[in-house]
Amino acid sequence: MKPLPDTLPRDLTVLLVDSDSHARHLLRLFLLELGVRNLLFAASAQEAADLQQACSGPLDLVLSELHLPDMDGLALFRQLQMHQPGLTFILVTWDTAEEAVRRGQEAGLGGYLAKPVSPEQLQEKIVGALLRDRSYKSRTWLRSAEGQAFQDDASPEMRALFDIWDRARGQNAMPPHAFLNHWDLRSGGPVERHLFIVHVEPPKPRLRYSFVGAALSARLGMDVVGRCVDEQHFLYRRYAQPAYDRVIRQRVPHYRRIGAIERMMMFRYQRLLLPFGDETGVQTVLGCARPR
């Protein structure tokens, strides 16, 4: 089983709530295998609430049984949310009755898993809940190894660009595609010269450039607007395609320092990719690539 993606923080704090000690032990083993180290355990709703109050920081995720000795799991979800709005909460329970599932969906849970659960199912549900849901918070990415690198050495212009993206998305995972319509990308300013836009064309998906700033066009020595990423030089595809794929799949930003050969010369630069779209998926990726 692969560990959780590096777009999630390595210091995730996860609370397991279940009166069954065997179930808690099994989930603990699965989470350790995924790379989660900050684990809290509760056998009742009251213990869970006490642990939340005692934590020095917010919980990243709660995995809870629906039927607890002192409180319904959904009632616990509502109680914990009073102190931490937007908390990601997943039910892991034997109860798969249609009524129980419906109640969980109506409550706005991050997920619902039927016991016995496999490590692969748990991994998929955790990644989906933390990275793809509308409740995704940029602080999660900023706490990841990639996000820490961004904060440590990204240029001020890139940080300002991220702040604009973060404010525009509100409580959603990413801003809508239409947001870019209000940005004068062709103004030729110090930031716009290094920006580019890639449209995501289903069903593959295929990535087509619709805008490339003047500084990037000059460095490439060609106009790639209207062309697709998979039509570029194989060395470019090799390091660019995986980054786009992850942004589209996980709906989170991407940052990396890159050394690449372009036009027989070595270039070192920073690259930031920001997704735009809606609940159906990423429709556009706004990128910024600056020399470093």
C-alpha positions in Angstrom: 0.0 0.0 0.0 1.3 3.4 -0.9 1.6 6.1 1.8 -0.6 9.2 1.7 0.4 11.7 -1.0 2.9 14.3 -0.1 0.3 17.0 -0.8 -1.0 16.1 2.7 0.9 17.2 5.8 3.1 14.7 7.4 1.9 15.8 10.9 -1.8 14.9 10.3 -3.7 14.5 13.5 -6.3 11.7 13.4 -8.8 10.8 16.1 -10.2 7.2 16.2 -13.5 6.8 18.0 -14.7 3.2 18.6 -15.7 1.3 21.7 -14.3 -1.9 20.1 -10.6 -2.0 21.0 -9.9 -4.5 18.2 -11.4 -2.1 15.6 -9.3 0.7 17.0 -6.1 -1.4 16.9 -6.7 -2.5 13.3 -7.3 1.1 12.1 -4.2 2.2 14.0 -2.1 -0.4 12.1 -3.6 0.8 8.7 -3.0 4.4 9.5 0.6 3.8 10.6 1.2 2.0 7.3 -0.1 5.1 5.5 2.4 7.2 7.3 0.1 8.8 9.9 1.9 9.3 13.2 -0.3 11.6 15.3 -3.0 9.3 16.5 -5.6 9.8 19.2 -8.0 7.2 20.5 -11.4 7.4 22.2 -13.8 4.6 23.3 -16.8 7.0 23.6 -18.1 10.3 22.4 -17.3 12.0 25.7 -13.7 10.9 25.5 -13.5 12.2 21.9 -14.9 15.6 22.9 -12.4 15.8 25.8 -9.5 15.0 23.5 -10.6 17.7 21.0 -10.6 20.2 23.8 -7.2 19.0 25.1 -5.5 19.2 21.7 -3.1 22.1 21.1 -4.2 22.4 17.5 -7.2 21.4 15.3 -7.9 17.8 14.4 -7.4 17.0 10.7 -9.6 13.9 10.6 -12.0 11.9 12.8 -12.8 8.2 12.0 -15.7 7.1 14.1 -18.2 4.3 14.6 -21.8 5.2 14.2 -23.0 3.4 17.3 -21.2 4.6 20.4 -22.0 3.8 24.0 -23.0 7.3 25.0 -23.9 9.1 21.8 -24.8 8.6 18.1 -21.8 9.1 15.8 -23.7 11.8 13.9 -24.4 13.7 17.1 -20.7 13.5 17.9 -20.0 14.9 14.5 -22.2 17.9 15.1 -20.8 18.4 18.6 -17.2 18.4 17.4 -18.0 20.7 14.5 -19.3 23.3 17.0 -15.7 23.8 18.1 -14.1 23.2 14.7 -16.3 24.1 11.7 -15.4 22.2 8.6 -13.9 19.2 10.5 -13.4 16.2 8.2 -15.4 13.3 9.7 -15.7 9.8 8.3 -17.9 7.0 9.7 -16.4 3.5 9.8 -19.2 1.3 10.9 -20.9 -2.1 10.6 -24.2 -0.4 10.0 -24.8 -0.2 6.3 -28.5 0.2 6.4 -29.9 2.5 3.8 -31.3 4.8 6.5 -28.0 5.1 8.3 -26.1 5.9 5.0 -28.8 8.5 4.1 -28.5 10.2 7.5 -24.7 10.4 7.1 -24.9 11.9 3.6 -27.5 14.5 4.8 -25.2 15.5 7.7 -22.4 16.4 5.3 -19.9 13.8 6.4 -16.6 13.5 4.6 -17.2 9.8 4.0 -18.9 6.5 5.0 -17.0 3.2 5.1 -18.5 -0.2 5.9 -16.6 -2.6 8.1 -14.5 -4.7 7.6 -12.5 -2.0 5.8 -9.3 -2.7 3.7 -6.2 -0.5 3.9 -6.8 0.5 0.2 -10.4 1.6 0.9 -9.3 3.6 3.9 -6.5 5.3 1.9 -8.9 6.2 -0.9 -11.5 7.6 1.5 -9.0 9.7 3.5 -7.4 11.2 0.4 -10.9 12.0 -1.1 -12.1 13.5 2.1 -9.0 15.7 2.7 -8.1 16.7 -0.8 -11.2 16.6 -3.0 -14.1 17.7 -0.9 -15.5 21.2 -0.9 -14.3 21.6 2.7 -10.7 21.3 1.7 -8.6 24.0 3.3 -5.4 25.5 1.8 -3.7 25.1 5.2 -3.6 21.4 4.6 -1.5 21.8 1.5 0.6 24.5 3.1 1.5 22.1 5.9 2.7 19.5 3.4 6.3 19.1 2.4 5.5 20.7 -0.9 3.7 23.6 0.8 6.5 24.1 3.2 9.0 24.4 0.3 6.7 26.9 -1.3 6.6 29.1 1.8 10.3 28.8 2.3 11.6 29.9 -1.1 8.8 30.9 -3.5 9.1 34.5 -4.9 6.9 37.2 -3.4 5.0 37.4 -6.7 4.2 33.6 -6.5 3.0 34.0 -2.9 0.8 36.9 -3.8 -0.6 34.8 -6.7 -1.4 31.9 -4.3 -3.1 34.4 -1.9 -5.4 35.6 -4.7 -6.3 32.0 -5.6 -6.9 31.1 -1.9 -9.2 34.1 -1.4 -11.1 33.5 -4.6 -12.0 29.9 -3.8 -13.8 30.8 -0.5 -15.0 27.6 1.1 -14.6 25.6 -2.1 -11.7 23.4 -3.1 -10.8 25.8 -5.8 -12.0 29.0 -7.5 -14.4 28.8 -10.5 -13.1 28.8 -14.0 -15.0 32.1 -14.6 -12.7 33.9 -12.1 -10.0 34.1 -14.7 -12.3 36.1 -17.0 -11.8 39.1 -14.7 -8.0 39.0 -14.8 -6.2 41.0 -17.5 -3.5 38.4 -18.2 -2.4 40.3 -21.3 -1.5 43.4 -19.4 2.2 42.4 -19.6 2.9 43.2 -16.0 5.8 41.7 -14.0 3.6 38.7 -13.0 1.5 38.3 -16.1 4.7 37.9 -18.2 5.4 34.6 -16.4 1.9 33.2 -16.3 0.2 30.6 -18.5 -3.2 28.9 -18.7 -3.9 25.3 -19.6 -7.5 24.2 -20.4 -8.4 20.6 -19.4 -10.2 18.9 -22.3 -12.0 15.7 -21.5 -12.2 12.8 -21.7 -8.4 11.9 -21.5 -7.9 14.6 -20.2 -5.9 16.6 -22.7 -4.1 19.8 -21.7 -4.2 22.7 -24.2 -2.4 26.1 -23.7 -4.7 29.1 -24.2 -2.4 31.8 -22.9 1.4 32.0 -22.4 3.0 35.2 -21.0 5.6 37.1 -23.0 8.6 36.1 -20.9 7.8 32.4 -21.2 7.2 32.7 -25.0 10.5 34.4 -25.4 12.3 31.7 -23.4 10.6 28.9 -25.3 11.4 30.6 -28.6 8.0 29.6 -30.0 4.3 30.2 -29.6 2.7 27.2 -28.0 -0.8 28.7 -27.6 -3.4 26.3 -29.0 -1.0 23.3 -28.7 -1.3 20.5 -26.1 1.2 19.4 -23.5 1.5 16.0 -25.1 2.6 17.7 -28.3 5.7 19.2 -26.7 9.2 17.9 -26.5 9.4 14.6 -24.6 11.7 16.0 -21.9 9.1 18.7 -21.2 6.3 16.1 -21.1 8.3 14.0 -18.7 8.4 16.6 -15.9 5.3 18.6 -16.8 2.6 15.9 -17.4 2.8 14.2 -13.9 2.5 17.6 -12.2 -0.6 18.5 -14.2 -2.1 15.0 -13.6 -1.7 15.4 -9.9 -3.3 18.8 -9.8 -6.3 17.6 -11.8 -6.7 14.4 -9.8 -6.2 15.8 -6.3 -7.5 19.4 -7.0 -4.7 21.0 -5.0 -1.9 23.4 -5.9 1.5 22.2 -7.0 4.9 23.8 -6.4 8.4 22.7 -7.5 11.9 24.0 -8.2 13.0 22.7 -11.5 16.1 22.4 -13.6 15.3 21.7 -17.2 17.1 21.8 -20.6 15.3 24.1 -23.1 16.8 25.0 -26.4 20.1 23.3 -25.5 20.5 25.4 -22.3 19.9 24.6 -18.7 17.2 26.7 -17.0 16.4 26.7 -13.3 13.1 28.1 -12.3 10.1 27.8 -9.9 6.8 26.5 -11.0 3.4 27.0 -9.3 0.2 25.4 -10.7 -3.2 26.4 -9.4 -6.5 24.6 -10.2 -9.8 26.3 -11.2 -13.1 24.5 -11.6 -16.1 23.2 -9.7 -17.4 20.1 -8.0 -17.2 18.2 -11.3 -13.5 18.7 -11.5 -10.6 20.9 -12.7 -11.4 22.9 -15.9 -8.4 25.1 -16.0 -4.9 25.3 -14.6 -3.2 28.7 -14.0 0.6 28.4 -13.9 3.5 30.6 -13.1 7.1 29.8 -14.0 9.8 32.2 -12.9 13.6 31.9 -13.1 15.4 31.3 -9.8 
